[in-house]
Amino acid sequence: MEYESVIGLEVHVQLNTKSKIFCNCSTQFGRTPNTNVCPVCMGLPGVLPVLNKEVLNKAVMAGLALNCTIADFSKFDRKQYFYPDLPKNYQVSQYDLPICIKGYVDIKTNSQSKRIGITRVHMEEDAGKLIHSEKPGSDFSLVDYNRTGVPLIEIVSEPDLSLPEEAVVYLNLLRNRLRYVAVSECNMEEGSLRCDANISIRPKGQKELGTKTEVKNMNSFKAVEKALKYEIKRQISAVEKKERIVQETRLWDSEKEVTISMRSKEEAHDYRYFPEPDLVPMVIDRQVIEGIKKNMPELPDLKAERYVKEFGLTHDDAEIITFEKEMALFYEECVKIHRNYKSVANWLRSEVMQYLNRNNKAITDMKDLKPANLAKLIKLVDDGIITGKIGKELVIEIIEKDIDPAVLIEKKGLKQVSDEGAIEKIVDEVIKENPDAVEKFKSGKTGILGFLVGQVMKKSQGKANPAIVNKLFEQKMK
C-alpha cells in the first residue's frame, strides 16, 4: 500500500525585545545563569505581571507578515503543568482567544506553489533551561531561570505539509519573513527559533488523518528534515507490521538519528487552561493595527515583485536575492553605484554567493565587503577596464579586504589592454606557434578558435580585450 505523510509544525519564536514579557529583566543571551531574574518572572507570591507593550506590537507585526487576522479581543491563560524549569508550575500563554488567527504563506517547491495555512499565532512566556551534568557517574541537573519569562510567539500551522522537504522550505520562509520585519533574530543555535513537528501517515487518497506523534529537540533545519524522514519510515514500518501507532511525544536523537519515546501526548484538557487572573484582556484598536501595518518594512515576496518591475530581473534572480534581507539590502546599495541591475545580480548570485557557501558564511559575516567596492569592480568589468577573468580573480580580495578595486588594479597592473596593435602582435605569435590548430580551423573545426583565444589571454596575462582578440582572429583566419 502507498502511504502519504501529513505534517503540521509548531514554531516557537523568541521576540527580540530588550526586556521580558511581564517584567523588566533583560533578555540578553549568554549571561551568567540565574542573573536575569526577578520575583515576577520567578513567580514569587504577591507579584503582579504587566504586559510589555513591545511584545504585543511585535506579535501583531508577525501576524501581519503571515497574512493573519488580528483579533480585536484577546486574553492570556494559565497553562498548568509541572516541569523543573517552570518555577510557577504554570505557563502564561494564550488558549481560546489568541492574538492572531487564520493566516497563510505560499511556499514553492520544484517550481510548484502550495499554500500552507496558519491556524494561530499566540504570545506566551518561555520556560527556563535544564543543564544536565555530563560527569561520569553523576545524576543531577542544574536549572538556569534566565530564559524564564522571555517573550515568545508560537506559530501553529495547519496540517498542510506533505513532505519533510516542504517543512524545511516553510521554516526558511517563516524565518526570513520574521527577520524582514525585525521581530526576531530567528537563531536556532541560541534557541530564538525552535520547532516541534506533528506527523502522521495515512493510505494515499484517504481523507481521515492517522494517529499523530510529536517530535521535539530538533536544533537545525537539517535535523527537522532528518527527523521527519525517520518518523515517516518508522510509522509506515509499524503499520505494515500491524502495530498500533501511539499518540506520544518523541525526542530526536541527533547522534543516533532516531526518534525516542518521551511521554504520552497531552491533550488541551490535560493542561487545565483558565484565564490568567493577573492580566487584563486586550482590546486592540484598529488604528493601532493600521499604524503597525503602515510602518512595516517591505516583505520579501513584494520586494521580489518590485525587483522584477523596477530592475528588470528575472523572477528567479529576484527571489534568490530577496530571500535574505541582508542580501537584498546589499544589492540595493550596489545598484545605487552601478546601475547595471542584471550584472550586479549575476555577480551576487555567482561569485559572492559561491564564496559564502564555500566558507559557510552569511553576507553579514563579511564586515570588509563593502557594496561600493563590489559595485566598482563590476563596473570596471562592464566598462572593459579589466576582463571578467581578472574580475573573478580579484573578487576574493574585494570580499575579504576593505580595498578599492581601482587601487588594487593599478597596483597590480591589471588594466585591460585594448591597444589593437599590441594585441595583434600576440595574435600573430599564437597563429605562428599553433599551425595545427590553424589548419583545423580552416578545415571547418571552428570550435578550435576558443583554444587560440585562450592562448592569447594566457600570453597577455588575461589583460587582452577579448572582443578585439576575437575580431583579429576572424580577420586573420579568413
TITOR-970928 format. One line per field, with one value per residue (C-alpha): residue number from 0; residue in three letters; x, y, z. Coordinates in steps of 0.05 Angstrom, whole numbers, plus 5000, padded with zeros to 4 digits. Layout:
<rs>
num <- [NUM ...]
residuo <- [ALA ...]
east <- [X ...]
north <- [Y ...]
up <- [Z ...]
</rs>
This chain:
<rs>
num <- [0 1 2 3 4 5 6 7 8 9 10 11 12 13 14 15 16 17 18 19 20 21 22 23 24 25 26 27 28 29 30 31 32 33 34 35 36 37 38 39 40 41 42 43 44 45 46 47 48 49 50 51 52 53 54 55 56 57 58 59 60 61 62 63 64 65 66 67 68 69 70 71 72 73 74 75 76 77 78 79 80 81 82 83 84 85 86 87 88 89 90 91 92 93 94 95 96 97 98 99 100 101 102 103 104 105 106 107 108 109 110 111 112 113 114 115 116 117 118 119 120 121 122 123 124 125 126 127 128 129 130 131 132 133 134 135 136 137 138 139 140 141 142 143 144 145 146 147 148 149 150 151 152 153 154 155 156 157 158 159 160 161 162 163 164 165 166 167 168 169 170 171 172 173 174 175 176 177 178 179 180 181 182 183 184 185 186 187 188 189 190 191 192 193 194 195 196 197 198 199 200 201 202 203 204 205 206 207 208 209 210 211 212 213 214 215 216 217 218 219 220 221 222 223 224 225 226 227 228 229 230 231 232 233 234 235 236 237 238 239 240 241 242 243 244 245 246 247 248 249 250 251 252 253 254 255 256 257 258 259 260 261 262 263 264 265 266 267 268 269 270 271 272 273 274 275 276 277 278 279 280 281 282 283 284 285 286 287 288 289 290 291 292 293 294 295 296 297 298 299 300 301 302 303 304 305 306 307 308 309 310 311 312 313 314 315 316 317 318 319 320 321 322 323 324 325 326 327 328 329 330 331 332 333 334 335 336 337 338 339 340 341 342 343 344 345 346 347 348 349 350 351 352 353 354 355 356 357 358 359 360 361 362 363 364 365 366 367 368 369 370 371 372 373 374 375 376 377 378 379 380 381 382 383 384 385 386 387 388 389 390 391 392 393 394 395 396 397 398 399 400 401 402 403 404 405 406 407 408 409 410 411 412 413 414 415 416 417 418 419 420 421 422 423 424 425 426 427 428 429 430 431 432 433 434 435 436 437 438 439 440 441 442 443 444 445 446 447 448 449 450 451 452 453 454 455 456 457 458 459 460 461 462 463 464 465 466 467 468 469 470 471 472 473 474 475 476 477]
residuo <- [MET GLU TYR GLU SER VAL ILE GLY LEU GLU VAL HIS VAL GLN LEU ASN THR LYS SER LYS ILE PHE CYS ASN CYS SER THR GLN PHE GLY ARG THR PRO ASN THR ASN VAL CYS PRO VAL CYS MET GLY LEU PRO GLY VAL LEU PRO VAL LEU ASN LYS GLU VAL LEU ASN LYS ALA VAL MET ALA GLY LEU ALA LEU ASN CYS THR ILE ALA ASP PHE SER LYS PHE ASP ARG LYS GLN TYR PHE TYR PRO ASP LEU PRO LYS ASN TYR GLN VAL SER GLN TYR ASP LEU PRO ILE CYS ILE LYS GLY TYR VAL ASP ILE LYS THR ASN SER GLN SER LYS ARG ILE GLY ILE THR ARG VAL HIS MET GLU GLU ASP ALA GLY LYS LEU ILE HIS SER GLU LYS PRO GLY SER ASP PHE SER LEU VAL ASP TYR ASN ARG THR GLY VAL PRO LEU ILE GLU ILE VAL SER GLU PRO ASP LEU SER LEU PRO GLU GLU ALA VAL VAL TYR LEU ASN LEU LEU ARG ASN ARG LEU ARG TYR VAL ALA VAL SER GLU CYS ASN MET GLU GLU GLY SER LEU ARG CYS ASP ALA ASN ILE SER ILE ARG PRO LYS GLY GLN LYS GLU LEU GLY THR LYS THR GLU VAL LYS ASN MET ASN SER PHE LYS ALA VAL GLU LYS ALA LEU LYS TYR GLU ILE LYS ARG GLN ILE SER ALA VAL GLU LYS LYS GLU ARG ILE VAL GLN GLU THR ARG LEU TRP ASP SER GLU LYS GLU VAL THR ILE SER MET ARG SER LYS GLU GLU ALA HIS ASP TYR ARG TYR PHE PRO GLU PRO ASP LEU VAL PRO MET VAL ILE ASP ARG GLN VAL ILE GLU GLY ILE LYS LYS ASN MET PRO GLU LEU PRO ASP LEU LYS ALA GLU ARG TYR VAL LYS GLU PHE GLY LEU THR HIS ASP ASP ALA GLU ILE ILE THR PHE GLU LYS GLU MET ALA LEU PHE TYR GLU GLU CYS VAL LYS ILE HIS ARG ASN TYR LYS SER VAL ALA ASN TRP LEU ARG SER GLU VAL MET GLN TYR LEU ASN ARG ASN ASN LYS ALA ILE THR ASP MET LYS ASP LEU LYS PRO ALA ASN LEU ALA LYS LEU ILE LYS LEU VAL ASP ASP GLY ILE ILE THR GLY LYS ILE GLY LYS GLU LEU VAL ILE GLU ILE ILE GLU LYS ASP ILE ASP PRO ALA VAL LEU ILE GLU LYS LYS GLY LEU LYS GLN VAL SER ASP GLU GLY ALA ILE GLU LYS ILE VAL ASP GLU VAL ILE LYS GLU ASN PRO ASP ALA VAL GLU LYS PHE LYS SER GLY LYS THR GLY ILE LEU GLY PHE LEU VAL GLY GLN VAL MET LYS LYS SER GLN GLY LYS ALA ASN PRO ALA ILE VAL ASN LYS LEU PHE GLU GLN LYS MET LYS]
east <- [5000 5023 5024 5027 5051 5014 5056 5039 5092 5091 5145 5167 5200 5234 5216 5276 5253 5304 5262 5218 5144 5118 5177 5238 5290 5339 5331 5405 5432 5493 5491 5513 5459 5403 5424 5368 5313 5267 5206 5158 5190 5205 5131 5142 5080 5048 5078 5037 5058 5049 5049 5108 5074 5131 5115 5044 5067 5117 5065 5017 5072 5089 5016 5011 5074 5040 4974 4936 4873 4889 4839 4800 4796 4850 4869 4922 4911 4947 4972 4981 5038 5098 5169 5233 5250 5180 5183 5108 5084 5043 5059 5025 5003 4941 4888 4820 4830 4899 4925 4928 4886 4874 4938 4976 5041 5055 5116 5150 5180 5201 5170 5103 5067 5030 4990 5004 4951 4969 4918 4942 4999 4997 5040 5069 5127 5187 5208 5278 5333 5358 5433 5447 5513 5559 5607 5613 5571 5534 5458 5440 5415 5421 5367 5380 5319 5348 5303 5241 5193 5228 5173 5154 5104 5081 5062 5017 5008 4951 4969 4981 5053 5064 5139 5199 5229 5166 5174 5244 5221 5165 5212 5261 5204 5179 5249 5261 5194 5203 5274 5250 5200 5253 5213 5265 5336 5308 5374 5366 5434 5413 5344 5307 5273 5251 5207 5163 5132 5066 5067 5021 5013 4953 4938 4945 4879 4847 4818 4817 4881 4922 4947 5000 5064 5100 5175 5217 5291 5308 5361 5370 5330 5371 5353 5279 5284 5321 5274 5212 5241 5258 5190 5153 5192 5182 5107 5099 5140 5097 5032 5056 5074 5002 5030 4989 5016 5013 4998 5061 5117 5184 5253 5302 5370 5417 5475 5438 5390 5328 5267 5257 5192 5189 5117 5045 5019 4978 4911 4888 4845 4907 4933 4871 4872 4837 4840 4901 4871 4930 4929 4871 4844 4869 4823 4864 4843 4841 4880 4937 4938 4937 4994 5036 5019 5039 5108 5123 5182 5173 5163 5208 5155 5133 5206 5219 5160 5188 5257 5225 5187 5239 5304 5283 5308 5281 5234 5288 5341 5294 5271 5342 5369 5310 5309 5355 5340 5414 5429 5372 5398 5468 5442 5404 5467 5507 5457 5459 5531 5528 5461 5472 5420 5426 5502 5502 5451 5494 5556 5519 5487 5552 5617 5592 5542 5590 5643 5593 5570 5642 5660 5594 5583 5527 5532 5530 5595 5633 5649 5702 5657 5631 5576 5614 5677 5639 5598 5662 5693 5632 5632 5706 5689 5627 5665 5721 5775 5790 5768 5716 5771 5812 5750 5735 5807 5802 5734 5762 5807 5748 5706 5760 5793 5767 5802 5782 5786 5813 5872 5883 5882 5931 5977 5978 5980 5918 5884 5855 5897 5855 5912 5896 5969 5996 5943 5955 6027 6006 5953 6006 6052 5997 5979 6052 6062 5999 5997 5958 5903 5900 5893 5837 5800 5808 5781 5716 5731 5714 5709 5786 5781 5768 5835 5872 5837 5856 5929 5927 5895 5949 6005 5973 5963 5887 5893 5877 5808 5771 5727 5789 5823 5763 5757 5831 5827 5766 5801 5867 5836 5799]
north <- [5000 5071 5119 5195 5236 5294 5346 5405 5449 5487 5540 5579 5646 5689 5762 5809 5856 5882 5861 5802 5794 5813 5846 5890 5834 5832 5781 5783 5714 5683 5718 5683 5633 5660 5733 5756 5741 5777 5760 5769 5721 5673 5673 5691 5704 5773 5794 5826 5817 5874 5861 5891 5934 5919 5845 5859 5904 5852 5796 5837 5852 5778 5762 5814 5786 5718 5744 5732 5766 5806 5794 5854 5819 5774 5747 5708 5640 5596 5530 5483 5433 5415 5415 5431 5492 5523 5560 5576 5506 5540 5579 5643 5631 5640 5587 5602 5676 5683 5749 5725 5674 5645 5664 5632 5632 5606 5561 5539 5471 5445 5507 5488 5536 5510 5548 5529 5552 5582 5565 5615 5658 5668 5701 5664 5664 5618 5568 5561 5513 5449 5435 5361 5340 5303 5278 5202 5173 5238 5240 5313 5372 5446 5498 5565 5611 5667 5647 5644 5699 5713 5732 5681 5674 5605 5596 5536 5512 5473 5400 5423 5399 5332 5323 5337 5380 5423 5432 5460 5508 5531 5542 5582 5625 5638 5655 5703 5739 5748 5773 5820 5853 5852 5817 5763 5741 5670 5640 5565 5560 5610 5580 5640 5594 5525 5475 5417 5374 5335 5279 5222 5176 5150 5109 5153 5185 5175 5238 5216 5233 5179 5179 5233 5236 5299 5304 5353 5371 5389 5444 5457 5455 5395 5360 5374 5343 5281 5272 5276 5226 5178 5184 5172 5108 5086 5096 5062 5003 4998 4999 4946 4902 4913 4951 5008 5080 5112 5186 5209 5259 5234 5264 5268 5237 5273 5226 5161 5196 5163 5187 5162 5158 5212 5214 5205 5264 5313 5340 5411 5388 5359 5429 5454 5522 5580 5656 5689 5729 5777 5803 5843 5822 5863 5904 5924 5987 5981 6046 6014 5955 6001 6042 5979 5957 6025 6022 5951 5941 5912 5837 5791 5770 5842 5863 5808 5832 5903 5879 5847 5910 5963 5928 5881 5819 5750 5721 5671 5724 5768 5712 5689 5759 5779 5712 5741 5813 5829 5806 5849 5910 5896 5891 5957 5992 5963 5987 6057 6060 6016 6015 5952 5916 5848 5848 5863 5807 5758 5774 5767 5700 5672 5697 5725 5670 5616 5645 5650 5577 5551 5585 5572 5647 5697 5765 5797 5760 5797 5861 5881 5871 5940 5947 6006 5964 5906 5954 5989 5922 5901 5969 5961 5894 5921 5982 5938 5966 5895 5828 5784 5733 5785 5809 5739 5733 5798 5788 5745 5803 5851 5806 5794 5862 5933 5956 5999 5955 6013 6019 5944 5941 5999 5968 5900 5930 5892 5942 5911 5921 5950 5973 5935 5938 5907 5852 5838 5821 5768 5741 5733 5697 5648 5634 5621 5576 5534 5515 5450 5488 5538 5482 5450 5517 5524 5453 5473 5457 5528 5506 5508 5584 5582 5548 5601 5658 5625 5624 5699 5711 5669 5707 5774 5750 5758 5832 5830 5855 5791 5828 5854 5785 5751 5805 5799 5723 5726 5774 5735 5665 5686]
up <- [5000 4985 5043 5049 5108 5139 5176 5219 5253 5318 5315 5377 5361 5413 5403 5404 5459 5509 5569 5585 5572 5642 5677 5667 5668 5609 5553 5536 5515 5548 5615 5680 5700 5744 5738 5691 5742 5790 5834 5776 5726 5783 5803 5876 5919 5914 5848 5792 5719 5669 5593 5555 5501 5452 5456 5434 5377 5352 5357 5315 5264 5259 5248 5193 5160 5158 5130 5195 5220 5283 5339 5366 5434 5462 5530 5568 5601 5650 5622 5681 5680 5723 5698 5738 5695 5703 5771 5775 5755 5701 5638 5618 5547 5503 5491 5460 5443 5412 5383 5310 5272 5202 5166 5109 5070 5000 4992 4928 4917 4849 4817 4847 4894 4954 5007 5079 5128 5195 5249 5300 5327 5402 5455 5514 5563 5556 5609 5638 5618 5649 5646 5656 5687 5639 5692 5693 5749 5764 5761 5775 5734 5745 5729 5695 5700 5657 5599 5643 5621 5555 5505 5452 5397 5376 5303 5293 5221 5192 5173 5101 5094 5060 5055 5100 5044 5045 5120 5111 5056 5102 5161 5118 5093 5165 5189 5132 5138 5213 5204 5150 5197 5252 5306 5319 5302 5290 5311 5324 5357 5411 5416 5388 5337 5358 5321 5342 5288 5289 5239 5218 5158 5121 5059 4998 4980 5048 5079 5151 5190 5223 5295 5302 5341 5362 5351 5393 5404 5332 5333 5258 5194 5172 5237 5224 5155 5181 5240 5196 5146 5201 5234 5168 5157 5229 5226 5158 5183 5246 5207 5158 5218 5244 5304 5334 5327 5396 5404 5440 5444 5417 5421 5362 5379 5330 5344 5331 5282 5312 5350 5421 5460 5515 5542 5521 5481 5523 5502 5515 5574 5607 5618 5654 5619 5653 5642 5674 5732 5739 5668 5638 5569 5509 5465 5404 5367 5291 5286 5325 5277 5216 5247 5255 5184 5156 5189 5169 5122 5052 5054 5012 4961 4949 4944 4893 4851 4854 4832 4770 4752 4773 4757 4701 4738 4724 4777 4795 4806 4846 4892 4907 4921 4965 5003 5056 5078 5085 5014 4986 5024 4998 4926 4932 4957 4898 4844 4872 4848 4786 4751 4710 4752 4717 4720 4795 4806 4766 4807 4873 4852 4825 4855 4922 4940 4918 4964 5022 5012 5007 5072 5107 5119 5112 5079 5149 5167 5112 5150 5100 5039 5021 4969 4939 4927 4894 4851 4828 4810 4769 4734 4716 4683 4647 4622 4594 4640 4664 4636 4670 4685 4723 4758 4783 4808 4846 4876 4933 4955 4948 4993 5045 5047 5052 4988 4929 4865 4824 4872 4870 4794 4788 4840 4804 4734 4712 4667 4604 4541 4484 4440 4376 4352 4415 4415 4340 4355 4406 4358 4304 4353 4372 4298 4283 4344 4331 4257 4271 4306 4248 4197 4238 4238 4163 4153 4188 4261 4284 4358 4360 4360 4435 4445 4404 4441 4506 4485 4472 4540 4573 4539 4558 4630 4619 4601 4527 4508 4487 4437 4399 4403 4371 4317 4298 4294 4249 4203 4200 4194 4132]
</rs>
